[in-house]
Amino acid sequence: MSRQAQWRQVVAVTAGCLLLCNLHRSTFAVLLPDLAAQLGLRASQAGAVQAAMLAAYLAGQVPAGRLADKYSGPRVLLCGLSLWSLATALTAAAGLAVGTGSSTSWWPLAVIVLSRVLLGLTSACAMPCVAAMAVQWVPAAERASAIAFTYANFNLGGVIGLTMVPLLADAFGGGGAFVISGAVGVVWAVVGAVMMRNIVAQQTAAAAAGTDQQSAATSTTSAP
């Protein structure tokens, strides 16, 4: 595989992660009114849930940027995707708590706050990882286009979420919509991890072959 094909695959993996990031945010935005009614949340409580997610997102961005610089943007992003997908699916547990008759207790609200905080912390890596990916993988002349494509997919995720999540909720209930959205994210994290492993393996093999060729050429040149 050519170097160009490799970095384009990396961009595709990253764009898919950003699409799912906004899809998962949209999942909660679409289902919040029904979830708030189900849990009996006041407007102030619903606002506090959203604020908790944004506060966690803010707190996680600088540490996520450092991780992306150290361990590679796509690698950190795929780890983040798997975790925030699980956090999205966890939100369904709040509805299950209501089903056990505990809707007036602290438990359903605690579950939803925990899931949103986890989503905020783990999805904070999204934008720092895009920047790291562009620097680490994409040629300078192509970086703006690659970043634009990635963020276009982020917005596409919002469109898909606002369109598809209501249909999922109608078919499988709000809890089912959360679980399905999260499961899609986990699947893409696995697919992306396999793609990245193959790309890195190809680069390693190409570098080793180049080193061997250089050594052979040096030996031939130095021979009497």
Backbone torsions as a table, in degrees:
resi	resn	phi	psi	omega
1	MET	NA	135.0	-179.0
2	SER	-70.0	160.5	177.3
3	ARG	-58.9	-39.4	179.5
4	GLN	-63.6	-43.6	178.4
5	ALA	-63.3	-35.5	-180.0
6	GLN	-64.7	-50.5	-176.7
7	TRP	-70.3	-26.9	175.8
8	ARG	-68.6	-35.5	174.9
9	GLN	-65.7	-39.0	177.3
10	VAL	-62.3	-42.8	177.3
11	VAL	-61.7	-40.8	179.4
12	ALA	-62.9	-42.4	177.2
13	VAL	-60.8	-45.7	-179.2
14	THR	-64.5	-43.0	179.7
15	ALA	-62.2	-39.1	177.2
16	GLY	-62.3	-39.1	177.9
17	CYS	-64.4	-41.8	180.0
18	LEU	-68.6	-36.4	175.4
19	LEU	-58.3	-46.4	-178.7
20	LEU	-69.8	-30.6	177.3
21	CYS	-58.4	-49.2	-179.2
22	ASN	-74.8	-31.1	175.4
23	LEU	-61.0	-42.8	-179.9
24	HIS	-67.7	-36.9	174.7
25	ARG	-63.8	-41.9	-179.6
26	SER	-66.1	-33.2	177.8
27	THR	-56.9	-46.6	-179.7
28	PHE	-69.4	-40.7	-179.3
29	ALA	-60.3	-40.8	-179.5
30	VAL	-69.0	-40.9	-172.4
31	LEU	-90.7	-9.7	-176.9
32	LEU	-58.4	-45.6	-179.2
33	PRO	-57.3	-45.3	179.2
34	ASP	-67.6	-39.6	-179.8
35	LEU	-65.7	-41.0	178.5
36	ALA	-63.3	-40.5	177.9
37	ALA	-66.1	-39.9	-179.4
38	GLN	-65.0	-39.5	-178.3
39	LEU	-88.3	-9.4	-177.6
40	GLY	72.2	33.4	-178.3
41	LEU	-78.4	138.5	171.3
42	ARG	-78.2	164.5	-179.5
43	ALA	-59.2	-37.5	179.9
44	SER	-65.5	-35.8	178.8
45	GLN	-71.1	-41.6	177.4
46	ALA	-62.3	-40.0	176.6
47	GLY	-64.4	-38.5	179.2
48	ALA	-65.1	-35.6	177.9
49	VAL	-62.6	-46.5	179.3
50	GLN	-65.2	-40.5	179.3
51	ALA	-64.1	-36.1	178.7
52	ALA	-62.2	-40.6	178.3
53	MET	-64.2	-45.2	-177.7
54	LEU	-67.8	-36.1	177.2
55	ALA	-64.7	-41.7	177.7
56	ALA	-65.9	-38.8	177.7
57	TYR	-61.1	-45.1	178.7
58	LEU	-62.0	-43.8	-177.8
59	ALA	-66.0	-28.8	-174.6
60	GLY	-88.8	-11.1	-170.1
61	GLN	-68.6	-47.2	-178.6
62	VAL	-65.7	-47.9	175.3
63	PRO	-58.5	-37.6	178.7
64	ALA	-64.5	-38.7	177.2
65	GLY	-61.8	-39.8	178.6
66	ARG	-65.8	-40.1	177.3
67	LEU	-63.9	-40.7	179.5
68	ALA	-64.7	-37.9	176.8
69	ASP	-64.5	-36.7	-174.3
70	LYS	-84.2	-40.8	-170.3
71	TYR	-112.3	1.7	-179.0
72	SER	93.6	134.0	-177.5
73	GLY	-58.6	-51.4	-178.4
74	PRO	-61.3	-37.7	-179.6
75	ARG	-63.9	-47.5	179.7
76	VAL	-65.5	-39.5	-179.2
77	LEU	-63.1	-41.4	179.6
78	LEU	-67.0	-37.5	174.6
79	CYS	-63.7	-44.2	178.0
80	GLY	-61.1	-42.5	179.4
81	LEU	-58.7	-45.8	-179.2
82	SER	-61.6	-38.2	-178.2
83	LEU	-74.8	-43.4	-179.1
84	TRP	-73.4	-22.9	173.5
85	SER	-67.1	-41.9	176.0
86	LEU	-63.9	-37.6	177.4
87	ALA	-64.3	-38.5	176.8
88	THR	-61.6	-46.8	179.1
89	ALA	-63.6	-34.0	-179.0
90	LEU	-61.7	-27.8	-179.2
91	THR	-57.6	-29.0	179.4
92	ALA	-61.5	-24.0	-178.7
93	ALA	-64.9	-26.1	177.9
94	ALA	-63.0	-41.9	177.5
95	GLY	-66.3	-35.7	177.7
96	LEU	-64.6	-36.3	178.3
97	ALA	-62.8	-38.1	176.6
98	VAL	-62.8	-38.9	-179.4
99	GLY	-64.2	-19.8	178.0
100	THR	-89.3	2.2	178.8
101	GLY	87.9	13.1	-176.8
102	SER	-104.3	24.9	-174.1
103	SER	-65.0	-21.0	-179.5
104	THR	-90.7	-2.0	-179.6
105	SER	-90.6	179.6	179.9
106	TRP	-77.8	-16.3	-169.8
107	TRP	-61.6	-50.2	-178.9
108	PRO	-61.8	-40.8	179.1
109	LEU	-65.1	-38.7	178.9
110	ALA	-63.6	-39.7	179.7
111	VAL	-63.7	-45.4	-176.9
112	ILE	-68.5	-37.9	176.7
113	VAL	-65.8	-43.7	179.2
114	LEU	-60.3	-45.2	-178.6
115	SER	-64.4	-37.7	-179.9
116	ARG	-71.9	-38.0	176.9
117	VAL	-64.2	-43.6	177.9
118	LEU	-62.4	-41.4	178.0
119	LEU	-63.7	-42.2	179.3
120	GLY	-62.3	-46.4	-179.2
121	LEU	-63.4	-45.3	-173.4
122	THR	-80.0	-28.6	177.9
123	SER	-84.2	-5.8	177.1
124	ALA	-62.7	-17.7	-179.2
125	CYS	-76.7	-12.4	-168.8
126	ALA	-57.6	-59.2	-174.8
127	MET	-71.1	-41.5	174.2
128	PRO	-58.8	-36.8	-179.1
129	CYS	-70.5	-31.4	175.0
130	VAL	-63.2	-45.0	178.9
131	ALA	-62.4	-44.0	179.7
132	ALA	-64.4	-42.2	178.1
133	MET	-57.8	-44.8	-177.5
134	ALA	-62.7	-41.0	-179.4
135	VAL	-73.1	-40.0	-173.5
136	GLN	-79.1	-25.4	-171.6
137	TRP	-123.6	-31.2	-168.4
138	VAL	-98.3	134.0	175.3
139	PRO	-57.9	147.6	-175.0
140	ALA	-54.8	-38.4	-177.4
141	ALA	-69.8	-15.0	-176.6
142	GLU	-111.3	-0.9	-170.3
143	ARG	-65.9	-44.9	-178.6
144	ALA	-60.3	-42.2	179.4
145	SER	-65.0	-41.5	179.9
146	ALA	-64.3	-42.8	179.1
147	ILE	-66.5	-41.4	178.5
148	ALA	-61.2	-42.6	178.1
149	PHE	-62.0	-42.0	-178.8
150	THR	-64.1	-45.3	-179.4
151	TYR	-73.0	-27.5	172.9
152	ALA	-61.7	-38.7	176.7
153	ASN	-68.5	-32.5	173.6
154	PHE	-57.6	-47.9	179.0
155	ASN	-66.9	-35.4	176.0
156	LEU	-60.9	-36.9	177.5
157	GLY	-60.1	-37.5	176.6
158	GLY	-64.7	-42.0	178.7
159	VAL	-62.8	-46.3	-179.7
160	ILE	-63.4	-43.1	-179.3
161	GLY	-61.8	-47.1	-178.8
162	LEU	-67.0	-23.8	179.9
163	THR	-88.1	-44.8	-170.3
164	MET	-90.0	-33.6	-175.5
165	VAL	-60.8	-42.5	176.0
166	PRO	-58.6	-36.6	178.7
167	LEU	-67.1	-40.7	177.1
168	LEU	-64.2	-41.1	179.8
169	ALA	-64.5	-39.7	177.9
170	ASP	-63.8	-36.6	-175.9
171	ALA	-83.6	-38.4	-171.3
172	PHE	-123.4	1.4	-176.5
173	GLY	85.2	164.2	-179.3
174	GLY	-60.9	-42.7	178.9
175	GLY	-61.4	-41.9	177.9
176	GLY	-63.2	-37.2	178.6
177	ALA	-64.7	-40.4	177.0
178	PHE	-63.2	-44.2	-177.4
179	VAL	-67.1	-43.0	180.0
180	ILE	-64.3	-43.6	178.1
181	SER	-59.6	-44.8	179.0
182	GLY	-65.0	-39.3	-179.0
183	ALA	-64.3	-39.3	177.3
184	VAL	-59.6	-40.6	178.5
185	GLY	-63.7	-41.6	179.1
186	VAL	-63.6	-40.8	179.1
187	VAL	-62.3	-45.0	179.8
188	TRP	-66.2	-33.7	177.0
189	ALA	-61.9	-40.9	178.7
190	VAL	-67.5	-46.3	179.1
191	VAL	-60.1	-46.2	180.0
192	GLY	-62.9	-38.7	179.5
193	ALA	-64.2	-40.1	177.9
194	VAL	-65.2	-43.7	178.8
195	MET	-61.0	-44.8	-179.5
196	MET	-65.4	-38.8	178.6
197	ARG	-62.3	-41.4	179.7
198	ASN	-66.5	-40.4	-179.9
199	ILE	-64.7	-45.1	179.9
200	VAL	-64.2	-39.4	178.6
201	ALA	-63.2	-40.9	178.0
202	GLN	-64.3	-40.8	178.1
203	GLN	-64.9	-40.6	179.5
204	THR	-64.1	-42.8	179.6
205	ALA	-66.1	-40.2	179.1
206	ALA	-65.3	-39.9	179.0
207	ALA	-66.0	-39.5	178.5
208	ALA	-65.7	-40.7	178.8
209	ALA	-64.9	-39.7	177.7
210	GLY	-64.6	-38.7	177.9
211	THR	-64.7	-42.0	179.3
212	ASP	-63.6	-41.7	179.9
213	GLN	-65.0	-39.8	179.2
214	GLN	-65.8	-40.2	179.0
215	SER	-65.1	-40.7	179.4
216	ALA	-65.0	-40.0	178.9
217	ALA	-66.2	-37.4	179.3
218	THR	-67.4	-41.0	179.6
219	SER	-64.0	-40.4	-179.9
220	THR	-66.1	-40.9	-178.6
221	THR	-66.0	-37.9	-176.3
222	SER	-84.9	-6.5	-178.9
223	ALA	-69.3	144.7	179.9
224	PRO	-68.6	NA	NA
